[in-house]
Amino acid sequence: MHYLTPQAFARARDFLKTQARPLDRALFEVHFEQAAAERALAELEKFQNDDGGFGHALEPDMRTPSSSALATGIGLTVLKDLGCPAAHPLVRGAVAYLLQTFDAQQNIWRVIPRDANDHPHAPWWHDEDGSLARTFGGFPIIPRAQLIGLLHHYAKDVPAGWLQAVTERTVADSETLEDLGSGGGDDLRYTLSLAETPALPEAFRSRLRIRLRAIAPQTVSRDPQTWESYCIPPLKLAPSPDSIVADLLQDVMPAYLDYLIAHQTDAGTWEPTWTWGDFYPDVWPQAKLEWRGHLTLETLTSLQAYGRINSSSLSL
C-alpha cells in the first residue's frame, strides 16, 4: 500500500495554487487549508447567470456562457459541499432556475442549452437534429438523478408533491434501464449521488441501493491496463469509503489508489483520460488545463478520504 508523499502533495498544491482555476484553488484552500468558504463562493458566483443557473464553462467541456442543467448541478453540488443553506442567494437562484426549466411534459431537464453548438464544446456535447437526446436516451438519468438529489437536499422552496412524483419516475427509470452503467459510467455516478443524498426518503434509497449494488461490481473497470483510458474506475463509483458500493470494490480499490499515486505527473497533476480530438483544437488546451485542476483536487480529496495522504503532508 502506497501513500502520497509530502513532496508529491506539495507538487499538487503548487499546481493548484498557481495554474488551476481560481475556483478550484479556493476549494483546495477550504478543504485542505481550513480557509473560510467566502472566497470559494465568490469565485463560484462568477459562473452564475441572472436566471440563477450556472454556465460559463463551469463544466470545461461545454463552454457556452448560457445556463444549463449540467452546470447548475455542478454549482449546486459545490454549494452543498461548502455547507451553504437553502436560504443562500446562490442556492435559491439555482433552485429557481431548475424549477423553471424542468420539462413537465417529458419529465426531464435538457442537459445543455440549445446554443451549446454555437460555442466551443467536446464532440459528445454536439447536437445535430436531436442526436444528443438519442445519445442520452432522452435524459432520464443525466442530469435528472443528480438534480433530484440536490433538490431533496435543498427542498425548502421545492413543491413537495412535484418532488415526490419526479423522484418516483427517476428511481423507476434507474431500476429498469438495461444499459445503466454503460460507457463511462456517468449515469451510475449521477444515480449514486441521488442514492447517497441523506434527505432522500428511505423507500427510494432502498430501491436504488438494490439496483446500484447489483450493477457496480459488474461495470467497474478492474484491469489496470484500462485505467489510462476513458472507463469506469473504482473512484468514480466510490469516491470515498462512505459510498454505498465501496465495500463491493474492496478487491480493486487498493490497487487503483496505488495506481493513482504512481501516475501523478511531474507537474503534480492528474490528467483527463479523454480529448476533444479534432474539435476546437485551439480551445482544448484551455479546457484541459481546467480539467487538470479539477481532477487534481478531486483526486487529492479521495486520497485523503481513503487515508492515502501521508499525514505530514497535510501539516505543510
N, C-alpha and C positions, 0 to 999 in steps of 0.2 A: 504494500500500500504506500503510495507516494503522497507528498504534501507540497503545496505551493510554497516555495521558499521565500524568505524576506526579500531577496534580490528580485525574484520573479514578480512578487506583489508590487515592489517599488517600480518595476518597469511598466506594469499595467496602470498603476497610479499616475505615473508621469505622462503616459499617453492620454489618459482621461483628462488630466489637468491641462494639457497643452493642445490636444488635437481633436478631442471629442466635441460634440455639440454642447453648447452651454447648458442645455437641459440635462444631458447625461452626466456632465461634470457636476452639476449641482446635486443630482440624485446620488451620485457616488459620495459626495460630502455628507449628505443626510444619512446614508446607510452605513458608511464606514468611518466617518469622522465626527459623528454626533452633531452635525450642523443643524440649524433650525430649518424648517421647511419653507420659509418665506421666499428665499431666492429661487428654489426649485419651482414654486408656484408662480413666481413672476416670469420665469422662463417658459413654463407651460402655457401661461396666458397668451404668449405671443403666437401660439398656434390656434387660438380660438377665434372664431368669427363672430360677427354681430348677431347671427342667428343662433348662437350658443353651441354650434357644432365645432369640431376641430378639423383642421386641414393643414395646408402649408407644408406638405411633405413630413408631417409627423410620422407617417409610415413612409420610409425613404423610397420605396419602390413605386410610389404613386404620388406625383408631385403637383397635382392641381392645388391651387390655394383654396378652392371651394371646400365646404364642409362635406364630410362623408360619414356613414355609419362605421366604416372601418377605422378611421382615425379617431372618431369620437369614442369608440370602445377603448382605444389605447389611452386617450386622455383621461377617461373616467377611471380606468384601471390605475393610472398613476395617482389620481386624486384619492382613490380608495387606499392605496398603499401608503400614502402620506397621512392617512387618518383624517381627511377632510370630512366634515359633517355634511349632511344633506342640505343644510341652510347656506353653505358656502356659495358665493355667486358663480364660481366656475362650475360647480356641480349643478346648481339649479339651471344654468344655461344649457348645459349638456343634456340634462334630463328633458327639458322642454323641447330641445331640438329632436330628440329621439321620439318623443310622443307625437310631435308634429309631422314627422317624416315617415312614420310607420304606414305601410300599405295595408289598409284594413281589408281590402278585397282579397289579396293574396296571402295575408298574414305574414308578411316578411318586411325586412328592410333591404332595399337595394344596397349592395355592399359599397359601391363607389358611385360618385355623381356622373351624370351623363357627359360632363365636359372633360372627363379624365383623358379622353383621346387627344384633346387639344393641348395637352401638357406632357412633358417627358414622363414616361412610365415604363415599367417592366413589361415584357411581351405578354405575360399571363394576365395582365390587367387590361389588355386591349379588347375592345368590344366592337364587333362587326355584326350588325343585324341580329343582336341578341345572343351572340356567341358566349358572352360572359355568363349569362343566366344558364345556358346549357352546360358550360363547364362546371358551374357550382350547383347544378341540379335544382335550380330555382331558388337558391339561397335558404334552404330550410335550417341549416346549421351555422354556416358562416354568412353573416356575423351574428345571427339571431341568438344562438345559445349563449354566447358571451354577454350580449347586451341584456338578455333577460336576467342573467345572474347579477349584473350590475344594477339593474332596476330593482331587484329584490333587496340588494344592499342599500340602495337609495330610494326606498319605497314611499317616503313621506309625501311626495307630490304625485304619486303614480296611482291611477284608479285601480283599486284592489280587484274588482271583478274582471277587468280587462287583463291585468297581470296574471291572474289565475288561469284565464282561458288561453292566453298565448303561451304560458308555461306548459300547460297540458299538451298543446299542439306540438311544442318543441320537444318535449320529452317523448311523446308518441313517435315523432319522426326519428328521434335518436334510437328508439327501440326497434324500428322497422327498416331503416335504411340499410340495404345489403352491403353497400360499399363504404360504410363508415370506417375510417381509418385507412383509406386508400391514399395514394400519392404521398405527400409529405406529412400527413397526419395533423394538419392544422384543424381539421374538423374535430378530431379527437381532443386536441388541446382546448378548443372552444367548449366542447361538451364537458370536459373535466373542470373547466373554470366554473361552469354552471353547477355541476355536482358538488364542488368544493365551496360553494357560497354558504356561509353559516346561516344566513337568513332564509335560505330555501326551505320550504316545508319538507319535513322528513319523508312524507309519502313520495314526493318527487325524487328526493335524494336516493331513496332505497331502490327505486326503479332504475335510475341512472347508474348506480353502483353495480347492480347486477350486469347491466349491459357492458359497462366500461371494463369491469374486471374480467369479463369473458373475452373481450377483444384485445386489450392491451398486450397480454403475453404473446399473442399471435402476430401482432403487427409491428412490435418494436424491432429495430434493427440490431441484431446480436453479433453480426460479423464485423470485426474491426475494419476490414477492407472496404466496407460500405460507408464508414463514418466520415470519409473525406468528401462524399458526395451528398446530394440532397436526399435525405432519408428520414426515418423516424428514430432519432437517437433516444436513449433512455431518459435523458433530462427533459426532453420535450413532453414526455408523459408524466414525469415525476421530478419537477424542478427542485423539490425539497422532500425530505423524508416524511413530511406530513401528507403527501399526496395519497389519495385513496387507492392508488395502484402501486405505490412504492414497494410494498412487501412482495409483490409479484415479480419485481425486477431485481431482486437482491442477487441473483446469479450473474447478472451482467453489469449492474451499476458500478461496482468497484473497478472493473476493468475499464469502463468508459471514463470514469473520473481520472484514472491513471492516464488514459489516452489524452484527455483534455490538458492535463498538467504538462504532459510531454510535448504537446503540439502548440503551446503558446509560441508566438513568433518572437523574434529577437526584439521587435519593437514593443513587445509587451501585450499584444492584442490576440484576440481570437477572430478569425476571418469568416465571412459568409461563404457558404458552400455552393453558392449559385452566382450566376452573372446574368446580364441582360443580353448577352450575345451581340448581335448587330444592332440592337435597338439603342438609339441615342448614345453612341459611343463617347460623345463629348460630355455627357451628363453622368454616366455610370460611375466615373471615378469619385464624384462628389457623393453620390448615393452610397457607394461602397465605403467611403470614409465614415459616413454617418452610421452605417451598419456596424462598422468595426467598433465604434464607441459603444453602441447599444449592446452588441454581443459580448464585448469585454466586460461591461458592467453586469450583464445577465449571468455570465459565466462565473465571475467573482462572487456574485450573490449565491449561486447554487453551491459553489465550492465551500463557501462559508457555512451554508445550511447543512452540508454533509460533513462538516468538521475537517475539511481538507486544506485549510489555510493554516500554515504554521502560526501558532498563537503570537509569536513575537512580531510577526508581520503587522498585526492589527494595532500594535502599540507604536508604530513608526511615526 
